[in-house]
Every structure is written in C-alpha cells, then in structure tokens.
C-alpha cells in the first residue's frame, strides 16, 4: 500500500494494481528537499504530456511521508518543487521499495531507480543509478517508445527508425 497525492488532491491510499492495463513508470527517488531530486521531479513533470501520448502513467515514489511531500510542494525553499501534476507516492512503510529491491538499508530511503512496467504488469526495463546522478526523461521516453514498438531495436534507436528485421 502506498499513498499518492498531487498538488491539487488529497492523499489517497492505493496499490500498484490501480495502474494495471496501462504502461507504468515507477520512478523511485531518495528524498524530498534534496538537491538532485527536485530537478528530476520537475523534468518528469514537464514530460507528462509525452507519457500521456504513450498511454503511460508515471508514479514518483520515495519513502518520505505524504506530509513531507505536501511540505515540499508548498515550501518557500530553494529545493521545493511547487505545483506539479506528477503523482507523488509515499512508501512510508517501505513495502514497495523492499519489493522492488531499491531500499537503502543504511538510510531507509529508496535508491534512484526506474522501472517500466507493461499493461500486463511485467517489468520491461529497470535501471538504478548512483544517488548523485539524475536520470534522463528524454531517454525514458525513448526506451518506452522502443518497448512499445514491438520490434527489435538497435542501440540508439529512435521513433521512426527501422527495427531490426524490418
């Protein structure tokens, strides 16, 4: 069970089952009010229209509480994120982070990890990076398009390129 919220909604308890039948990006990040995380959240938020065109939900998850998420959205702080449409999920009980093996046992926070899950609930792509290095929303879109193409995609494949064997 996780709790989700946007800047315009009340917290809602939910499960990942809620997101079946569409593609899903699980976007784990370590901490609200950190240095790298707000850059990722803001950029992923700006890419939401791209993900919507690809019939994909995006769920940003940290082990911070829903109250910390709310403060992060509304704070007058250099690392606050302001109003966003991206859904922030609180994995305060660390159940989802443990299930996806992204829980740092030393800090109790999620590692910086990303999973792309198909509509049948099967992980199609996973990546984890050092917590000091932000990810690329543009590359996430490219990978998602490649997965959705149904073809064999060579390195650096982009939408419009031929797949292997076609």
Protein Blocks (a to p, Z undefined) as FASTA:
>chain_A
ZZdddfkbccddddfklmgoiacdddddfbehilklmmmmmmmmmmmmmmmmnopacddd
dfbdfklmmmmmmpccfkbgbjafbdcddffkommmmmnopacfknopacdddddddfko
pafbdcdddfkbccdfklmmmmmmmmmnopacdehiaehiacehZZ
